[in-house]
Amino acid sequence: MNEEDTYLETGLIKISKSVYKSVYDSQGQYFHRLSKVDPDIITEDVLNPEKSVHQGLLLQNFSPLKNKRLLEIGSGFAVNHIVWTKKFGIDGYGIEPGDEGFNSSLKISRQLVRDNGLSPERLINAVGENIPFEDGCFDLVYSTNVLEHTQDPGKVLQEAIRVLKPGGFAQIVFPNYRSFYDGHYNIFHPPIFSNRFFQWLVANIYGRDPYFASTIRTELNPSWCKVQLKPFIESGQVEVLGMGQAVFTERLTHIDFSHWQALSNLEPLFRFGNKIGINWLAAKIVNQLSAWTPVILTLKKTA
């Protein structure tokens, strides 16, 4: 990548103009049609290395990252993989499907990894329901904004636990559809208990294309987590360390949404709440209703 082709170069990542354009033309334009958010804002959010730093620090609250063998389920454009390798020293791998959805993601991510002097062979064409690694071979498993787009999210969760070493940690981040806001469409909604209702809401209240809504696994919420994890907890295989309530409270009471483009759209509302002194109460009520978002499911494999 020559200097004239550089869109962004920091100590964390180099992004070429061609890679930026590819992301803009795919995810940027697609989600612009759904959310009405400027495609440049969407593209910059997807490629934002500072968000990867923030995510890495959240994960590091539970485990040091240096020299840890880490698998990212749904590595997207591999920004986390690059930043975490350079800043935190992970021994990282990523899986990303190359033949469905945004089928250019894997190709673009391999180019971005190559541009940053890393091996594209670390990014593997695979899905979370069938992870092509043996049992107990990773210290850490991470995924963000992927589970809601999978065919079988329960199977993905099982696979994440399977490939973890005893003593290893998994952190799976996804929207809570018992909450009030969807970042894909940039819309408010009541708690979603039916995907058909979600499609109706998107089409009839917001006038948006409901096809994408039909593909989202809107059953995902804290109660779903408890049901899926019950056999693993009862058998002593995993311990749940948190689901993100504390992080949501911290963000709401300190107005810290700078690294989360979707939630940052709500910042004016939260700033008003903070000004009149009700955010702490709002956070308490939201958490009691299991309506915080996103869910940040953090597990430790105990056996």
Secondary structure, DSSP 8 states (H G I E B T S, - for coil): --GGGEEEE-SS-EEEHHHHHHHIIIIIHHHHHHH---HHHHHHHHT-HHHHHHHHHHHHTTS--TT-EEEEES-TTSHHHHHIIIII--EEEEE--SSSSSTTHHHHHHHHHHHTT--GGGEE---TTS-SS-TT-EEEEEEES-GGGSS-HHHHHHHHHHHEEEEEEEEEEE--TTSSEETTTTEE------HHHHHHIIIIIS----HHHHHS-TT-SHHHHHHHHHHHHHTTSEEEEE-SHHHHHHHHHHT--TT-HHHHTTHHHHHHHHHTT-HHHHHHHHHHTT--SSEEEEEEE--
